[in-house]
Amino acid sequence: MKVTLDLDLFYLPCELISIDMYDIMESKYEDILHSGYFGAKNLEMFYFEGPRIVPFKEPETLNIDEVIDKVKNKVGCKIRGELVINRAPGTLKFRASGKNIAIAEAIKAMNYALDFSHKINRLQFGEDDEELQYLKRKFSKGNSWAPLEGTMALMPFFMGSIDFGFYSAYYMDVTPTSYRTLEKKRYAGYKYSASHQNLIYGGPS
């Protein structure tokens, strides 16, 4: 199944981002942006340069000082494109891990906070074909075709010294659905339901 994704991570450099996929079919793909996973070949990363977005190219050698400068200057990353997944319940994780986990851990050890504040611009399952476009026009009320579109999560700011983690969890139920018109013409699509929560954990340092 194809997933169309457009995600802005406002303050996290592209170098530190990893995407992992798991499902009940025991498929396990970690750091799909760097591991050569075939289903991520149309997924691209961009970094924010003022109001512009610039294609991100992974450097052969990562300089930790350059990454720290990006963290301090709140240089963010956009992930946009298409992803292929199994038609099975599963999990998609965005985290500071994967190929450059040593750099991420070193930066956190220096007490630089990694800010996962983000916005979901687009998250759609299936082909955006003529059938789906018809259904979107026919049932245009609400946001049922992309229930998480426009969702934003911002890491809270705390006064004083505190060790805490910020974690956003999204839950979606995607159900293949057949629609039939009065003229008995059938259209295939999906029904969605979604919810999310932001979790803060930790305590005084």
C-alpha positions in Angstrom: 0.0 0.0 0.0 1.2 3.5 -0.8 1.4 6.2 1.8 1.8 9.8 0.8 3.6 11.8 3.5 4.5 15.4 4.1 6.0 16.1 7.6 7.7 19.1 9.0 10.1 18.7 11.9 10.6 22.3 12.8 13.8 22.2 14.9 15.5 18.8 14.2 18.3 18.5 11.6 17.8 15.9 8.9 21.1 14.2 9.9 19.6 13.0 13.1 16.3 11.6 11.9 15.5 7.9 11.5 12.3 6.2 10.4 11.6 2.6 11.5 8.7 0.4 10.4 7.2 -2.7 12.1 4.0 -4.7 11.5 2.2 -7.9 12.7 3.6 -9.8 9.7 6.9 -9.6 11.6 8.3 -7.2 9.0 11.0 -5.0 10.6 12.7 -2.2 8.7 14.9 0.2 10.6 16.3 3.5 9.5 14.6 3.1 6.1 16.0 6.4 4.7 19.5 5.0 4.9 19.1 1.2 4.8 18.1 0.8 1.1 14.5 -0.2 1.9 12.8 -0.3 -1.5 9.6 1.2 -0.3 11.3 4.5 0.7 12.9 5.2 -2.6 10.4 8.1 -3.3 10.8 9.6 0.1 13.0 12.7 0.2 14.4 15.0 2.9 14.8 18.8 2.8 16.2 21.3 5.3 14.8 24.7 6.0 16.9 27.7 4.9 14.9 30.7 6.0 11.6 30.5 4.1 13.0 28.1 1.5 13.4 24.3 1.6 16.6 22.9 0.1 17.2 19.2 -0.8 19.2 17.4 1.8 22.2 15.3 0.8 23.7 13.0 3.4 27.4 13.9 3.8 30.0 11.1 3.6 31.5 12.2 6.9 29.3 13.8 9.6 30.8 16.7 11.5 29.3 16.8 15.1 30.1 20.5 15.4 28.1 21.3 12.3 25.2 19.3 13.6 25.4 21.0 17.0 25.3 24.4 15.2 22.1 23.3 13.4 20.5 22.1 16.7 21.4 25.5 18.3 20.1 27.5 15.3 17.0 25.3 15.2 17.5 24.1 11.6 14.5 21.9 10.8 13.8 19.1 8.3 10.9 18.3 5.9 10.2 14.7 4.9 8.1 14.4 1.8 7.1 11.8 -0.7 5.8 8.3 -1.0 6.3 5.2 1.2 5.3 1.6 0.5 4.0 -0.4 3.5 2.3 -3.8 4.0 -1.5 -4.0 4.3 -1.2 -4.9 8.0 -1.4 -3.3 11.4 1.9 -1.8 12.2 4.0 1.0 13.6 5.9 3.9 12.0 8.5 5.6 14.2 10.4 8.8 13.7 13.3 9.2 16.1 16.9 10.2 16.6 18.5 6.9 15.9 19.7 4.8 13.0 22.9 5.5 11.1 23.8 8.6 13.1 22.7 7.4 16.6 26.2 8.0 18.0 26.1 11.6 17.0 22.5 12.0 18.4 23.6 10.4 21.8 26.7 12.6 22.0 24.7 15.7 21.4 22.2 14.8 24.1 25.1 14.0 26.5 26.2 17.6 26.0 22.8 18.7 27.3 21.5 19.9 23.9 17.7 19.1 23.8 16.5 17.5 20.6 13.2 19.1 19.8 10.7 16.9 17.9 8.1 19.6 17.4 6.3 18.9 14.2 3.4 19.3 11.8 1.7 16.7 9.6 0.9 18.5 6.4 -0.2 15.3 4.6 -0.8 11.7 5.5 -2.9 9.7 3.0 -3.2 6.0 2.3 -3.7 4.5 -1.2 -3.4 5.9 -4.7 -4.6 9.4 -5.2 -6.4 8.3 -8.4 -9.6 9.3 -10.2 -11.8 7.2 -7.9 -10.4 8.8 -4.8 -10.7 12.3 -6.3 -14.4 11.6 -7.0 -15.0 10.4 -3.4 -13.3 13.5 -2.0 -15.6 15.7 -4.1 -18.7 13.7 -3.2 -18.0 13.5 0.5 -16.2 16.8 1.0 -17.4 17.7 4.5 -15.1 17.3 7.4 -11.5 15.9 7.2 -12.3 12.2 7.0 -9.9 11.6 4.1 -6.9 12.9 6.0 -7.9 13.1 9.7 -4.4 14.0 10.9 -3.7 16.6 8.2 -2.7 19.9 9.8 -2.0 18.3 13.2 0.8 20.0 15.1 2.7 19.0 18.2 5.0 21.5 20.0 7.5 20.6 22.7 6.5 22.5 25.9 8.9 25.0 27.5 9.7 24.6 31.2 11.2 27.1 33.5 14.0 25.8 35.7 16.1 22.7 35.5 14.2 19.5 34.5 15.0 16.3 32.7 12.0 15.3 30.6 11.1 13.6 27.4 8.5 14.6 24.8 6.7 11.9 22.9 3.9 12.1 20.4 1.8 9.1 19.6 -0.7 8.8 16.7 -3.3 6.0 16.3 -5.0 5.4 13.0 -7.6 2.9 11.8 -7.6 2.6 8.0 -10.4 0.4 6.6 -10.9 -0.4 2.9 -14.4 0.7 2.0 -16.5 0.3 -1.1 -19.0 3.1 -2.1 -21.9 2.6 -4.4 -23.8 5.4 -6.2 -27.5 5.5 -7.0 -26.4 4.5 -10.5 -24.9 1.4 -8.9 -21.4 2.4 -9.8 -18.8 1.3 -7.2 -15.8 3.3 -6.0 -13.1 1.9 -3.7 -11.6 4.0 -1.0 -10.7 4.0 2.7 -12.4 5.1 5.9 -10.2 6.7 8.6 -10.4 7.3 12.3 -7.5 8.8 14.2 -6.5 10.2 17.5 -3.2 11.4 19.1 -1.6 12.3 22.4 1.5 14.1 23.5 3.3 12.5 26.4 5.7 14.2 28.8 7.8 12.1 31.1 10.7 12.7 33.5 11.3 14.7 36.6 13.5 17.3 38.3 17.2 16.9 37.6 
